[in-house]
Amino acid sequence: MEWYEIQPLVEGMHLKNKDNWEQARIIAFLIAQTNSRKQLKPSDIMKFSWDKEESDEVISQEYKDTIISEMRE
């Protein structure tokens, strides 16, 4: 192994047990959801660094028209 190969390995070490953490979150979510009247999401129970926030991006009609005209050409 060369020195330049070590940095990506060290940066990705926290993802090694990602499946185990996801499994724990789903179990906790199922237990919490059965005891709650609110509609929950798994990310409400545990948030991880690999979770991405979903943003509601609004696309303008002008942009849509531009893309459609480019596709037709």
matplotlib code that plots the C-alpha trace (Angstrom):
import matplotlib.pyplot as plt

x = [0.0, 1.3, 0.9, -1.6, -3.9, -4.2, -6.1, -9.3, -9.3, -9.1, -11.8, -14.2, -13.6, -16.8, -18.8, -17.5, -20.4, -23.1, -25.3, -25.3, -26.2, -29.0, -30.4, -30.4, -32.1, -34.9, -35.5, -35.7, -38.0, -40.4, -40.6, -41.1, -43.7, -45.8, -45.9, -46.5, -49.6, -47.5, -46.1, -42.3, -39.4, -36.3, -34.2, -36.3, -35.1, -31.4, -29.5, -26.3, -23.6, -24.5, -28.1, -28.8, -31.5, -34.1, -34.8, -37.9, -36.2, -38.6, -37.9, -39.2, -41.3, -38.6, -36.0, -38.3, -39.0, -35.3, -34.6, -37.4, -36.3, -32.7, -34.0, -36.0, -32.9]
y = [0.0, 3.4, 6.6, 8.2, 5.2, 5.7, 9.0, 7.7, 4.6, 6.7, 9.1, 6.2, 4.2, 5.6, 4.0, 0.5, -0.1, 1.8, -1.2, -2.0, 1.6, 1.6, -1.6, -0.1, 3.0, 0.9, -1.1, 2.1, 3.6, 0.7, 0.7, 4.5, 4.5, 1.9, 4.1, 7.4, 8.9, 11.2, 10.0, 9.6, 9.2, 7.1, 10.3, 11.7, 9.0, 9.0, 11.4, 10.3, 12.1, 10.2, 11.4, 14.1, 16.7, 16.6, 20.0, 20.9, 22.6, 24.6, 24.6, 27.7, 27.3, 29.2, 26.7, 23.8, 25.5, 25.9, 22.3, 21.1, 23.3, 21.9, 18.4, 19.0, 20.3]
z = [0.0, -0.9, 1.3, -1.1, -0.6, 3.2, 3.3, 1.5, 3.8, 6.9, 5.7, 5.0, 8.2, 9.8, 7.0, 7.9, 10.3, 8.4, 7.9, 11.6, 12.5, 9.9, 11.3, 14.8, 13.5, 11.8, 15.0, 17.1, 14.5, 14.6, 18.3, 18.4, 15.6, 17.3, 20.5, 18.7, 17.1, 14.9, 11.6, 12.1, 9.8, 10.6, 10.5, 13.3, 15.6, 14.7, 12.4, 10.8, 8.8, 5.6, 5.7, 3.2, 3.6, 0.9, -0.5, -2.4, -5.4, -7.5, -11.2, -13.1, -16.2, -18.2, -17.3, -18.3, -21.6, -22.2, -21.5, -23.7, -26.6, -26.2, -26.3, -29.4, -31.3]

ax = plt.figure().add_subplot(projection="3d")
ax.plot(x, y, z, "-o")
ax.set_aspect("equal")
plt.show()
